[in-house]
Amino acid sequence: MNFYRDKIGLKHLFTVPPNMAFFECGGIRLMLSIPEKKEFDHPASIIYFEVDNLKEVYESFSGMGIHFDQEPAIVARMESSDLWMAFFRDSENNPLCITSEVKRG
């Protein structure tokens, strides 16, 4: 819970003991919990956080000790913009990503 609240700045809404926490995530309620049954214990989906200034967020997160798998990179060139992404891990090694669409010119 601390990673999501203290490191990446999501608003903690409430906790349901013993292992469930809810956060506000851009109009979506994000639930984090430990799997209750073996069939739910599998690799996570990636959550993509859209940010206005990817370089600024990347540097801020890096300064807080968040490890990125690689530096920000262009993953798609579109008609008038480029899509940038940088992948990182939470405190339980789940993959996450910051992304930004940057207009050219």
C-alpha positions in Angstrom: 0.0 0.0 0.0 2.8 2.4 0.9 4.3 2.2 -2.6 1.1 3.3 -4.3 0.3 6.0 -1.8 3.8 7.4 -0.9 5.8 6.7 -4.0 3.5 7.2 -7.0 1.0 9.4 -5.2 -2.3 7.7 -5.6 -5.0 8.7 -3.1 -5.7 6.0 -0.6 -9.5 5.6 -0.2 -9.8 2.9 2.4 -8.5 -0.5 3.6 -10.4 -3.7 4.2 -8.4 -5.9 6.6 -6.5 -8.0 6.4 -5.1 -7.6 2.9 -7.1 -5.2 0.7 -6.6 -1.6 -0.1 -8.5 0.8 -2.5 -7.0 3.8 -4.3 -8.4 6.6 -6.6 -6.7 6.2 -10.0 -8.0 8.8 -12.5 -11.7 8.1 -12.0 -11.1 4.3 -11.6 -11.1 2.6 -8.2 -8.0 0.4 -8.0 -8.1 -2.5 -5.6 -4.9 -4.1 -4.4 -5.0 -7.4 -2.5 -3.2 -10.6 -1.9 -4.8 -13.5 -3.9 -7.2 -15.5 -1.7 -7.0 -18.7 -3.9 -4.3 -20.3 -6.0 -6.3 -19.8 -9.2 -6.1 -16.0 -8.7 -2.3 -16.0 -8.1 -0.9 -15.2 -11.5 1.1 -12.5 -13.2 -0.6 -9.1 -13.1 -1.9 -7.0 -15.9 0.1 -3.8 -16.5 -1.4 -0.6 -15.3 -0.5 2.3 -17.6 -0.5 5.8 -15.9 -0.9 8.6 -18.5 1.2 11.6 -17.5 1.6 15.1 -19.0 5.4 15.2 -18.7 7.0 11.7 -18.8 10.6 12.9 -18.4 9.6 14.9 -15.3 7.7 12.0 -13.7 10.5 9.5 -14.7 13.1 11.7 -13.0 10.9 12.2 -9.9 10.2 8.5 -9.5 13.8 7.6 -10.1 14.8 10.1 -7.4 12.5 8.3 -5.0 14.3 5.0 -5.7 11.8 3.5 -8.1 13.7 1.2 -10.5 12.8 1.4 -14.2 13.3 -1.6 -16.5 14.7 0.9 -19.1 14.8 4.6 -19.8 11.8 6.3 -21.4 11.5 5.4 -25.1 9.2 6.1 -28.1 7.1 3.0 -28.7 4.9 4.3 -31.5 5.1 7.2 -34.0 1.6 8.4 -34.9 0.5 11.0 -37.4 1.2 14.1 -35.3 2.7 12.7 -32.0 4.9 10.1 -30.5 3.9 7.7 -27.8 6.5 7.4 -25.0 6.6 4.8 -22.3 8.8 3.8 -19.3 8.2 0.5 -17.4 8.8 0.1 -13.7 8.0 -2.2 -10.8 6.1 -1.8 -7.6 7.3 -3.1 -4.2 6.0 -6.6 -5.1 7.6 -6.6 -8.5 4.4 -6.1 -10.5 4.9 -4.3 -13.8 3.6 -0.7 -14.2 4.2 1.9 -16.8 4.1 5.7 -17.2 3.1 6.8 -20.7 2.7 10.1 -22.5 1.6 11.2 -26.0 3.9 14.0 -27.1 2.9 16.2 -30.1 5.6 16.8 -32.7 6.6 20.2 -33.9 
